[in-house]
């Protein structure tokens, strides 16, 4: 990391990951083309879970090349008079793998807990209705770094 004065520790990077509302997933296509997509996610056991449709560019990329990067930025504030910004961020690298069964169910419930806790019962019905047309991927974290300007 070039700006070591802004580097933060691994535990703080994990804290940013847990607090974030969305992140940007970066994948690589079969042809070697980069692809970045913002999406929501949930975490538990120091793993990241994402969900998506059964088909699409993201799914194709993950199935052909499971190595990914995932970036989360929180607490941003533009500082126009300083020509900069305040922020807290983390970047992780890891491999994505589709999950099924109990792990898929737990991940989908993790999304409810994070984003729709006040509608958990309705969300469980939603999951039951759509879980067969939804894929869930686990990103096992190989490395995570954090950076902040506060």
C-alpha positions as CSV (number, residue, x, y, z in Angstrom):
1,X,0.0,0.0,0.0
2,X,1.5,3.3,-1.1
3,X,-0.2,5.5,1.6
4,X,0.9,3.5,4.7
5,X,-0.1,6.4,6.9
6,X,-3.7,5.6,6.0
7,X,-3.4,1.8,6.4
8,X,-5.6,0.2,9.0
9,X,-5.4,-3.2,10.6
10,X,-7.1,-6.4,9.6
11,X,-9.7,-6.3,12.4
12,X,-10.7,-2.8,11.5
13,X,-10.9,-3.8,7.8
14,X,-13.3,-6.7,8.8
15,X,-15.3,-4.1,10.8
16,X,-15.7,-2.0,7.7
17,X,-16.8,-5.1,5.8
18,X,-19.5,-5.9,8.3
19,X,-20.8,-2.3,8.5
20,X,-21.0,-1.7,4.7
21,X,-24.3,-1.5,2.9
22,X,-23.0,-2.6,-0.5
23,X,-19.7,-3.5,-2.1
24,X,-18.2,-3.7,-5.6
25,X,-17.5,-7.2,-6.8
26,X,-14.7,-7.4,-9.5
27,X,-14.5,-10.6,-11.6
28,X,-12.8,-11.6,-14.8
29,X,-14.5,-13.1,-17.9
30,X,-13.4,-16.2,-19.8
31,X,-11.9,-13.8,-22.3
32,X,-9.9,-12.0,-19.6
33,X,-12.1,-8.9,-19.5
34,X,-12.7,-7.2,-16.1
35,X,-16.2,-6.8,-14.8
36,X,-17.2,-4.8,-11.7
37,X,-20.7,-4.7,-10.3
38,X,-22.0,-3.0,-7.1
39,X,-24.2,-5.3,-5.0
40,X,-25.4,-6.0,-1.5
41,X,-23.9,-8.7,0.6
42,X,-23.8,-10.3,4.0
43,X,-21.0,-11.7,6.1
44,X,-20.6,-14.3,8.8
45,X,-17.7,-16.5,9.9
46,X,-15.4,-14.1,8.0
47,X,-16.9,-15.0,4.7
48,X,-18.9,-12.8,2.3
49,X,-22.1,-14.0,0.7
50,X,-23.7,-12.6,-2.4
51,X,-26.8,-13.7,-4.3
52,X,-27.9,-13.4,-7.9
53,X,-30.0,-14.8,-10.6
54,X,-29.3,-18.2,-12.0
55,X,-27.8,-16.8,-15.2
56,X,-25.8,-13.7,-16.2
57,X,-22.4,-12.2,-16.8
58,X,-21.5,-12.3,-13.0
59,X,-22.5,-16.0,-12.8
60,X,-20.5,-16.9,-15.9
61,X,-17.5,-15.1,-14.6
62,X,-17.6,-16.7,-11.2
63,X,-18.0,-20.2,-12.6
64,X,-15.2,-19.7,-15.1
65,X,-12.8,-17.9,-12.8
66,X,-13.6,-18.0,-9.1
67,X,-10.9,-15.4,-8.1
68,X,-12.5,-12.1,-7.1
69,X,-11.8,-8.8,-5.5
70,X,-14.4,-7.1,-3.3
71,X,-14.3,-3.5,-2.2
72,X,-16.4,-1.7,0.4
73,X,-16.4,2.0,1.2
74,X,-18.2,3.7,4.1
75,X,-18.3,7.0,5.9
76,X,-17.5,9.1,2.9
77,X,-17.3,12.9,2.9
78,X,-16.0,15.1,0.1
79,X,-13.6,17.8,1.4
80,X,-13.6,20.3,-1.5
81,X,-11.3,22.8,0.2
82,X,-8.7,20.0,0.8
83,X,-9.2,18.5,-2.7
84,X,-9.8,15.1,-1.0
85,X,-12.3,12.9,0.8
86,X,-12.8,11.3,4.1
87,X,-13.5,7.6,3.9
88,X,-13.0,4.1,5.4
89,X,-12.5,1.2,3.0
90,X,-11.5,-2.4,2.7
91,X,-10.5,-4.6,-0.2
92,X,-10.5,-8.3,0.0
93,X,-9.3,-11.0,-2.4
94,X,-10.6,-14.5,-2.4
95,X,-12.4,-17.3,-4.3
96,X,-16.1,-17.5,-4.9
97,X,-17.9,-20.8,-4.8
98,X,-21.6,-21.5,-5.2
99,X,-23.3,-22.8,-2.0
100,X,-26.4,-24.9,-1.6
101,X,-28.5,-26.5,1.1
102,X,-28.2,-25.2,4.7
103,X,-25.4,-22.8,3.8
104,X,-27.5,-21.2,1.1
105,X,-30.5,-20.9,3.4
106,X,-28.3,-19.4,6.2
107,X,-26.9,-16.8,3.8
108,X,-30.3,-15.8,2.5
109,X,-31.5,-15.4,6.1
110,X,-28.3,-13.4,6.7
111,X,-29.5,-10.9,4.0
112,X,-32.8,-10.6,5.9
113,X,-31.1,-10.0,9.2
114,X,-28.9,-7.3,7.6
115,X,-31.3,-5.5,5.4
116,X,-34.9,-6.4,6.4
117,X,-34.9,-7.3,10.1
118,X,-38.3,-5.6,10.7
119,X,-39.8,-7.8,8.0
120,X,-38.1,-11.1,8.8
121,X,-41.3,-13.3,8.7
122,X,-42.3,-11.8,5.4
123,X,-38.7,-12.3,4.2
124,X,-38.7,-15.9,5.0
125,X,-41.8,-16.4,2.8
126,X,-40.0,-14.4,0.1
127,X,-37.0,-16.7,0.4
128,X,-39.1,-19.8,0.2
129,X,-40.8,-18.5,-3.0
130,X,-37.6,-17.5,-4.8
131,X,-34.8,-19.6,-3.4
132,X,-34.9,-22.1,-6.3
133,X,-34.3,-19.3,-8.9
134,X,-31.5,-17.7,-6.8
135,X,-27.8,-18.6,-6.7
136,X,-25.7,-17.8,-3.6
137,X,-21.9,-17.6,-3.7
138,X,-19.6,-17.6,-0.7
139,X,-16.4,-15.6,-1.0
140,X,-13.7,-17.2,1.1
141,X,-11.3,-14.4,2.1
142,X,-7.6,-15.0,1.3
143,X,-6.5,-11.5,2.2
144,X,-8.1,-8.2,3.4
145,X,-6.6,-4.8,3.7
146,X,-8.1,-1.5,4.9
147,X,-7.4,2.2,4.4
148,X,-9.0,5.3,5.9
149,X,-8.8,9.0,6.0
150,X,-10.7,10.4,8.9
